[in-house]
Amino acid sequence: MSTQTAKADTRAQEPAPGVWPVAWTTVVGAIGVLLGTTVVAVAIEPLAGILDVPLATIQWISTGYLLALAVVIPIVPWAQQRLGGRRLWILGLAVFLVASVLSALAWDAASLIVFRVLQGLGGGILMPLMSTLVMQAAGGRGLARVMAVVGAPAALGPILGPVLGGLVLDRLDWRWLFLVTVPFEAAGIVLALRYLPKDGETRPARLDVPGFVLMASGLAGMLYGLSDASRDGGFLHPDVLVPLLAGAAAVAVFSVRALHRRSGALVDLRLLRHLPLSSSTLLLFLSGVALYGAMLLIPLYFQQLRGMTPLAAALLLIPQGVGTLLSRSPAARLSETAGARWVVAGGFALVAVGTVPFLGATEHTGQVLIGVFLFVRGLGLGALTVTLMALAFEGLARDEVPHASVISRIGQQLGGSFGTALLAVVLQAAMTTASVPAEGFQYAFRWAFGFTLVAVPLSFALPGRRTSRA
């Protein structure tokens, strides 16, 4: 490669100068949303006792949030076209802020569930829109390095949220679970008014109502079915199988319909012909399994097998969060030089290595050993997620970015829900046949390990390193 070509490559990889104010502005707003999503993870059982309702009822503060999120995500490209990205971002933050305050003021379980659904509607706007705004500001340059900053809250939320939730339950009133997010949302609105580019002239766009009904109901049905999979009967229970199959059928009809529409589809699935987007979405699905599926097993291992409190279990997950944070920027730079496929394959390999101690873990396995391997696991998760999230937008035009953001977000969301549901079923089945509880956890961790190993060779289906022409 000539010196001129190398310089051209460097210039092409440098992020656009105006992207950083947009990136940091959206990060502040997203932190509140992601904490609001994960901070209640350790609070389900305590809230059931506090509000004097069955566990199955209070579980809807998570299930309702998740379903509202799924319903809103597909409509975000249309809403951005109608309102503009800046206005829509501020609207989403305002909805989430109001819902957070209302959740803290809830007077019973029913009102809390309703306000959490409202939170989910705000979060469903913000999560895909965050990637869209930043990727559009980046203009196709330095995508991995930009995503290393933008994606940090998404990587750390599942780790730090439970820690914060445990601290709140240990030291404060339960209402602070929802109030702790308010400063981030308020600051996010102020920063958005100052730093997000003003919206230009918006375009009138007709909402694809049949497509919205199919996609929203399909995603909601699939996620609802998966969320119920831990009950007796697993995936074959009617309350799981019926909504899961009905949701999958609705998504299939939507997909056929969208692929045959030349324009105006709610989500432009024709973009899946673009190899970077389709291959990264598949692997984001598997990364969702690797992250969220194991994030079900690891805290349960600490709490049920080792008898730890939710707060202690959450604190032991911090090494994984630290590893995730530290690997993101180096992985972004490495993906620009070595190519995405090597970074992602290496990331999944590190996740597999970090899972190894759990394959034979008992209640006596050393905590230091587990902490070291969780740190390695975090390094892998950070490397592969930042690379895949950036790759999904490579080579796309500005008006294609909102649709790619929805597609990649749905892939990761479904992966997380599927992984959590499957490993919950596997763990439950293993516990009924295991001679000691440790064997049940070991068996479930082998499934998580297997999913991760499968992703390593699949990573080589990703596009190779792009080169610039002099």
N, C-alpha and C positions, 0 to 999 in steps of 0.2 A: 504494500500500500504506500503511495507517495505521501510526502509531507502535506501537500495541498489537500489530498483526500482525507488524511487523518484530521486535519483542521476542520474540514467540512463536516466530518462525523461528529467532532466535538461540539461544533456550533449547533448541529441538528439535535444533539442530545441535551443541550442546555435548556432549562425551563424558561418559558417566556417571562420577561421581567415583571409583568403585572399580575402573575398568577399567585404570588405569595400572599398578598393581602386578602385575596378571595379564599385561598386555602385556609389560612389561620382563622378567618371569620367563620367559615363553615365548621371548622374543627370545634370552636368554642360552643356553637349551638348544638353540634352533634354529641358532645360529651354529656350534656344534660339528657338527651334522648336515650343514649346508650346506658347511662346509669339508671334512668327510669325503667329501662327494660330489664336490667340484670339485678338491680338492688333488691328486688322482691324475691329473688330466687331462694333465699334462706328464710323468708318470712312467711311462707305459705302455712306451715304447720302452726307457728305461734299465733298468726292472725286468726286461724280457725278457733283457737281457744279464747283469744281476746274478744272476738265478735260472737262467740258461742254459736257456731254453725258447723256442720259436717265438713270434713276435709274436701269432699267432692264438690261442695258448694263454693268454698273459698278458692278452689283451684281455678275457678272462672276468672279471677283477676289476672291470671296469666293467659288462659285459653282465650278469653274475650279480647284481650289486648292483641294476641297473635292473629286472631281472625280479622279484627279491624285493620290491622297492618296489611294483611293479605288483600283485603277488599280494595284498599286505596292505591296500593303500589301501581297497578296497571294503568290507572287513570292519570298518572303524573305527567307523561308527555303531552297529553291533550291539554291538561290544566296549565302547563307551562306555556304552551302556544297561545292560549286564551288570555292569561293574566300577565305573563312575563316571569322570568326566573326569580328576580329580586322580590317582587310582590308575593309570589307563591311561597318563597322561603320564609318571609316575615309572617305570612298567614299561618304556615305550619308551626312556626315557633310560638306564635300567639295562642293557637289552639292547644299546643302541648303545655304551655305555661298555665293557662286557665284550668286545664284538666288536672294538672299537678296540684294546684291550690284546692280545687274541688275535692280531689281524692283525699287530701289531708283533712278536709272538713267533713268527710263522709260520716254519716250517723249510724249506718248499719252495713251489712255485707252487700245487700242489693245495690245501695247507692254507690258503694265503692266499686262494684263491678261495672256499673254504668259509666262512672267517671274514668275508669281504666280503659273502657272501650273508646271513649273520647280521646284519651291519650294515644291509643293505637292509631286513630285516624290522623292525628298530627304527626306521629312518628312515621306512618306510611307515606306521608308527603315528603318528609325530610330526608329519609335515608337514600332513596335513589336520586333525589334532586341534588344532594350534596355532591355525589360523584359527577353528575351532569354539569353543574356550575363550574366545578374546578377543571374538569377535562375540557370544557369549552374555552375557559380562560387560558388553558395551557397551549391550545392551538396545535396539538400533536407533538409537542416538544417536551423531552424529559419526563415522559409520563410516569415512569417507575419511581423517579425521585420525588415527584409531586405526590404520587399515591402513597409513598412511604410516610409522608406527613399526614395526609388526609385519612388514611386507613388506620392510623394508630389507635383512635378511640374504639373502633370496631374490634381490634385485636385485644385490647386491654379490658374492654367492658366486661366480658365473661369472667375475667380474673379479679378485677378490682371491685366490681359491683357487689359480689357476695361479701367481700371484706367490709365494705362500707355498710352493707345491710346488717351484717353481724354486729358491727360497732354500734349502729343505731339501736338495735334491739337490746344490746347489752347496757347502753348508757342513757338512751333517750326514749321518749314516747314514740310509739309506732308511727304516728303521723309524720314524723321527720323523714320517714322513708321516701315520702313524696315531696317534701319541702326542700330537701337537699339539692334537687335539680333546678329549682327556681332561679338561683343566681346565674346559672349558665344560660338559661333561656332568655332571661332579661338582658344579660350582656350580649348574647347573640343577636338580639333585635337591634340594640344600639350599634353594634359593629356592622351589621348588615346595612343599616341606614347610612353609615359612613363609608364603607369600603366596597360593597357590592356594586357593580356597574348598574347605572340606571337602565331600566327597560326601555327598549326602543318601541317602535310601533308594533303592537301585537296584531296577530292575524286571526280573523274569525275562522273557527274550525268546528265542524259538526262532530258531535260526540257519536262514536260508534256504539250505540246503546245495546244492540244484540251482542256485540263483542264484549262489552263491559259486563253484561249479565253472565255470559258464559265463562269469562275468565275469572271474574270475582267469585262467583259461586263455585267454580271448579277448584280454585286455590283454597277457598274457605273449607270446602268439603274434604279435600285431601288433608289439609292441616288439622282439621277437627278429628278426622279418623285417626291420623297418626298420634295425636295428643292423647287418645283414649286407648292406645294399644297395650298399655301396661296392665289392663284389667284381665281377669281370668278369661282364657280363650285366645288371648293375643290378637293377631291379625284376623283370625277367623270369627271373632265375636261379631254379631250383627251390628253393634254400635260402632264398630271399627270398619268392618268390611263394606257395609252399605255406603256410608259417606265417602269412603276412600275410592271405591269403584265409580260412584256417581260423579265425584269430583274429577277423577281421571278422564271419564267419558266427556265431561263438559270441556275440559282443557283440550282434549283431542279434537272435538268439534270446532272449538275456537281456532286451533292450529290449522286445520284444513281450510277453514274459512279465511283466515288471515293470509295464508300462503297463496290463495287464489285472488286476493284483492290487489289491484294495482296501486291503489292509494287509499288513505283514510282508515287503515286498520288501527285498532286501539294500540296494539304493539306490533311493530313491523318485524315479523318472524323471518322475513326473507333475508334479514341480516345474518342469520345463522349460516348462510352460504359463505360468509366471511370466516376463513379458517381461524384467525386469532380469537374471534368472539366465540365460535362454537366450541373449539377445543378448550379454551379457558373456562367456559361455563360448565362443561362436563367435569373438569378438574376442581372447579369451585364447589360443585356438588359433593365431590369426594372429600374436599377439605372441610366442608360443613359437617360431614360424617365424622372425620378425624377430630375436629375441634369440639363440636357440641355433643357428639355421642360419648366421647371419652370424658367430657366435662360432666356428664351424668354419673359415670362410673367412679371417677377419682374421688369426688367429695363423699359419695356413698361408701367407698372403701374406708376412708378416714373415719366417717361417723359410725357406720354400722359394724365394721369389723374391728376398728381400733377404739371405738367408744369416745371419740372426740366431739366437742361442741361444734356447731356450725361455724362459729367465729374462728376456732382453732383450725378447722379444716380449710377455711378460706385463706387463712394466713399461710398455711403450708403450700398453697398454690401460687404464692407470690413469685418464687423462682421461675415458674413458667412464664408469667407476665413479664418479668425482667428480660428473659431470653427473647421473647417476642419483640419487645421494644428495641433491644440492642441490635438485632439482626436486620431490621427493616432497611435502614439506609445503606449498609454495605451490600445487601442483596440487590437493591435497586441499581446501584452502580455496576455490580457484577453482571446483572442481566443485560446491561447496555453493551458490555464488552464480550461476554461469553455466550450470551443468548439465553432466552427465557427457559428453554427446555432443560438445560443443565442445572439452573438454579432451582427450578421446581422439582426436578427429580432428586436433587440433593436435599431439598427441604423435606420432601416426603420420607426420604431415607433417614434423616435426622429424627423425624417424628416417630418412625418405627423404632429406632434405637432408643429413644426416650421412653418408649412404652415397654421395653424388654423387662425391667425389674418387676412390673406388675403381672407378668405372665406366671410368676411363681411366688408372688407376694403373699405373706401371711401377716397376722397381727404383730409379729415380732420383727419384721423387716425394718432395717435401720432407716430412720427418718433422714439422716444426712445423705445416704445413698439415693433415696427417693428424690430428695431435693435437687441433687446434682443431675439426675436423669430428667427431671421435670424442666430444669434449665435448658438442657439439650433439646428437649421436646419443643420448648418455646422458641429456640433459635430456628428450628425447622418450620414451625408454624408461621413465624414472622416472615421468613424468606419466601415461602411459597405463596402466602396470601397477597403480599404486596406485589409480587411479580404477576400473578394471575389477574389481579384487579386492574393493573395497568395494561396488560396485554389485551384485555377485552376491548379496549378503545383504540388500539393501534390501527392506523390507516383509515379511520372513519371520518366522514364529513361532519360538519358542525350539527346539521339537523338530524343526523343519525345517532348522535351521542345519547339523547334522552332514551331512545328505544333500547340501545345497548345497555344502558344503566339498569333499566327495568329487567331485561333478560338475565343479566349476570346476577342481579340481586335476588331474583326469584330462584335461580339455580342454587345459590348458596343457602337461601332460606329453606328450600325443600330438602337439601342435603342435611342441614342441621336437624330438621324435624324427623326425617327418615332415620338418621343415625341414632337420635335419642330414642325414638320409638322401638327400633329394632333391638338395640342393646338393652333396653328396659325389658323387652320380652325375653331375650336370651338370658339375662340375669335372673329373671323370675323363674324361668324353666330350670335353669341350672341349680338354683337354690333348693328346688324340690327333690332333686336326685343326688345332690352332693352329700358326701359323708360328713364334711365339715364346711362351714360357711366360706372359708378361704378358697375352697375348690370352685365354688360357684363364681366368685369374682375372677379367679384365674381363667375360667372358661370364657367368660364375657370379654375379658381383656384380649383373649386370643382372637375373637371376632374383630375387635377394633384394630388389632395388629394386622390382621389379614386384609382389611379394607385399605389400610395404609400401604401395605406391600403392593397391592394391585395397582395403586396409583403411580408407583415408581416407573414401570415400563410404559404406562399410558402417557407419562409426561413427555416422552420422546415423539408423540404425535403433535406436539406444539410446534409452531413455526420456528425456524432457525433464526440466527441473528440477522437483523436488517443491516444492509450496508448502504451508505450514501454515495451518490455519484458526484465526482468532482465537477 
